[in-house]
Amino acid sequence: MNPLLRRRYRLDETPVPFVLNGVAETGRRGDTVLTAILSVSGSLRQSEFTGEKRAGFCLIGACQDCYVMMADGRRVRACSTALLPGMAFITDVGAMAEIGHE
């Protein structure tokens, strides 16, 4: 799937490794979780109710559309959470069910 966002600036920032649905990816220092995920994926997550693809809504931390599931079961607000090395996310509804996070 083609990324929703295309990185044009800050290309020389320090790479930050993270895992998305079991695949190793790389963001950049200063990225939010939302920016990092949308820079490598066509959507931020799937709705747990309908399976529809979501990309965030308000992007300022006021709604709940950008919550993503971390591999350890915690949920974080992607638009206002800084990407840290080693973070792992599960954004695919099928993958969530497989590990028991429905």
Secondary structure, DSSP 8 states (H G I E B T S, - for coil): ---SS---S-TTS-EEEEEETTEEEEEETT-BHHHHHHTTSS-SEE-TTT--EE--SSSSSSSSTTEEEETTS-EEETTTSB--TT-EEE--HHHHHHTT--
